[in-house]
Amino acid sequence: MTIYDVLTLAIFAGLIVLFLQRSVDPDAPEDHLWQYLVAAVGCAVANYAGNEGYAVGAVVLIIATLAFINYVLRPFPSITFR
């Protein structure tokens, strides 16, 4: 198990929790399933790149995936980074 496995699995687990939490909360923001799919594919590609030896690409993809999650899905709506 590599560091890329651990990081991407943790991000993916967070996505699952966010999706499940928002699917039962009537006051949650309106999310679309494709937004979670983009983030999940980002995790998968970053994991693959890291395991194949493309460390820089994997780190860039992990950062881009986290930025996408923060900007589009807004898991912490009270914190703004703008």
C-alpha positions, 0 to 999 in steps of 0.5 A: 500500500502506497501513500497514494493509496492512502491519500486517495482512499481518504479523499474518496471516503470523505466524498462518500460521507459528504454525499450520504450526509447531503442526501438525507439533509433537506437543507443541504445545498443542491449537488449533482451526481456528476460532481462527485463522479469528477472527484472520484475519477480524479482520485482514481487517476491520481492513485494510478499515476502515483502507483506508476511512478508519476509522483509529480503528476499524482500530487498535482492531481490530488491537489486539483481534486481537493481544489475541485471538491472545495470549490464545487462541492463546498464541504465547509460552507462557512469557511471561504477561501476567496 
